Amino acid sequence: MTLTPQQRVAVVAHELGHFTARDIRRGALIGAALSSSAGRAELTARGPGRAGAGSLSASPVSRHTDEMATASARFEARGRTADLALWLPRLVVQGANRLLMRLSLPNARRTEFQADAVAARVASTEAAVSALRDRLLADAMHAEVHRLAVTARTLRSRGAARSTDRNLWAEVAAHAAALPRHTGDAFQAEEGGLGLPSVGSRIARLRLGADQPAVLTLDAYRADAIEDELRVPRGLLARKVIQDCVHA
């Protein structure tokens, strides 16, 4: 929501570029295996004894304090037993996930650069570089979205909060436009996650070649059409952020 129309073209082109570059982490086999192992690791990490621990506690003045204390002790004991039983499966799943990530890392690094090249060819080098550069604003923008949501919930009436969802993203975009852009030193300090190339190295790779013009440029008509298409989901997301404290 804080990107310019041409930056959005670059981001979408980059994501599609992962498939044209044959990123095996997003393929039918490895991608499905990584998603499955990540889901299983999360499931086994949430042992039965961890969720709801202490939920059976009772007030000291309750008539059923002893019964509740006994039930709580049994619940926690069963939870510890379940955690112990899940330890080996969890270890196997985590090991398989790390092995897949390590084996697929060379391909993932290569396809990241190739997807950047696709973004530059489609949206222009400048749009691809500026979209990468603005990724470093993520933490500041997260804090601003949280601040605006808290303000809307605490300082305004419910009716006003509902109307705020129409203006939330405009305020967020205005805040993003006012933020100073990072320098080359900041790019070099930023590291890519999961062993992927850093933003600095990706920008440097794009700058090595000649600046490419955009193949696809959004004119005013197309940009307005996209805005109309996004209006309803944008409002729903803003309402979730404000009313339910869901982080965007």
N, C-alpha and C positions, 0 to 999 in steps of 0.2 A: 504493500500500500504506500510505501514511501519512495518507490522507484519511479523514474520517469517512464513514459510509454516505451521509448526505445530501449531503456534498460530492461524492461519487462520482456521485450522481444529477445534480448540477449540471454536472459535467464531461461526462458522457455527453450530457446535454441540449444543452450548448453545441456539442459536435461535430456532433450531428444537426441543430442549428439552422443550421449552415453550409449544409446542403443545402436546408432549407426557405427560407432567405434567398437562395438561388440564388447562392452563391459561385462565380464563374466559374473561380476557381483550382482548384476541386474538381470542376468539371464535366467532361463526357466529352471535350470538345474542348480547352479551354485547360489543364485539369488533366493530360490525357494528354500534351499538347505540353510542358508544363513538366517533367513527370517524364522524358519522353524526352530533352529537351535537357540536363537535369541529369545523366542517366546518360551521355550521350555526352560531355559536358564532362569528367566524371570519368574516362571511358575514355581520352579523348585526352590528358588531363593525365598519365596514367600511361604515359609512353612506354616502349618496350621497353628502352631503355638505362637507365632508372631502376630498374626492378625487377631485382634480382639483380646490381647493379653490384658488382664486386669478388668475385663468387662463384666466379670462375675463378682466383683467386689461389692460389699454391702455396707451400709452405714453401721457404725458400732452400736447404735441404739436399736437396730432392727431386731425383730423377734427371731429372724432366721439367720442371724449372723454366723453361727457355727456351721449350719448346713451350707451356706454360701461359701464360707471359707474352705470347707472340705471339697465342695464341687470345683472351686477355683484351683485348688491344689491338684486335683485329679486332671483338670483340663490342661494345666501347665505341664504336668508330667507326661501326658499323652502328646502334647505338642513337642516336647523335647525328644521323645521317642521317634516321632515322625520326622523331625529335623535330622536326627541321626540316621534314620533309614534313607532319607533323601540325599545324604551327603555324597555317597558314591555316584548316584546318577547325576547329581549336579556337577560333580567334578568331571565326569565323562562328557557331559554336554558342553561345559565351558572349555574343556580341552579341544573338543571337535571344532567349536566355533573359532578358537584362536588359531588352530591349524589351518582352517579354511581361509581365515583372514590373512595369515602369513603367506600361504601359497598363492593367493590371488592378488597380493600387494603389487608385484611388478605390473601386472595387467591393469590394475586400478590406477596406478600412477600414470601409466601411458595413456589410458583412455581419458583421464582428467585433462591432460594437456590437449588431447585431440578434441574433446568436447568444447574446450575453450576456443580452439581454432574454428570449430563450427559456429560458435556464437559470434566470433569476429567476422566470419564470412557473411553471415546472415544479417546481423544487426549493426555491423561496423566494429572496427577495433576499438574506437573510442567508447562506444556503448558497452562493450564487453569489459574493458578495463575499468570504467567508472562503476559498473555493477559489482565487480570484484572489490574495488576500493570501498564502496559503501557497505560491504559486509562487515567491515570493522566497526560500524556504528551500531551493531546489533545490541550490545550490552546497554548503551545509552538509550536506545529506543525502547528496549524492554522496560527500563526503569521509568521512562516517560509514560508509556502505556499504563503501567501500574499506578503511577501517580494520578493520571487523569481518571482512571477507573475508581480509585479511592475517593478522589474529590467528588466525582459524580454521585457516589453512593452515600457520602457522609454530609455533604454540604448542600445538597439539592433535594427537592421533593421527588417522590416517585415519578410523578408525571414529567418533571423536568429531566429526570434520568433517562426516561424512555426517549425523549426528544434528543438527548445528547448523543445517542447512537448514530444519528445522522451527521454529526459534526466531529465525532471522535477521530476518524481517520484524517480529516482535513487538519485538525490540530496536530496530529502526530506527524503528518507530512510537513507542515510548517516548521515544526521543531527540528525535523531531520534536515530541512533546507538551511536552517540557521547554524547547524553544527559545523565546526571546522573539519575539513577533510584531513586524513592522516598523511604523513610524509613518508618518504621512502624508508626511513629508519623504523617507523612503526610497522611497515610491511615486513621488513626483515625479521623483526622480533616476533611477529605472529607466526605460529606454527600450524600446519595442517593437521586435522584430526585423523586418527586411525592410520597414521603413517603416510597420509596423502601429502602432496606438495603444498607448501605454504602459499598464501596469497601473494607474497612478494615474488616468489619464484614463478608463479603463474603469470603475473603481470610482466615480469622480465621476459618470459618466453614470448608473450604476445608482442612486446615492444621490439623484439629482435627483427621481426619481419616488417615489411612496409605496411603503413596504415591502409586498411581496407575499407572501402566505402560500403554502405549498407545495401544489401540486396532487397531487403524488405523494410520499408519505412512506413510507419503508421501515419496516414493523413488524418485530418481533423474528423472526417466522417467515421473512419474505422475506430479511432480512439474513442469517440463518443459512443459508438455501438458497443464497444467493450465495456465502457463505464456503465452503460445501461444494463448489460448482462450481469455485471458484478454487483449492481445496486442491492438486490435482495440478499444474496449471501453475505455481502459486506455489512448490511444492517443486522443480520442474524448474528454474525460473529461479534460485532460491537456490543450487541445486547448481552451476549454470553459473557464477554469480558467485564462489562459493567455490573450486571446483575448477579452473576454467578461466580465472580472472581476467577474466571478461567484466563490463564495467561496466554496471550497471542504468540 
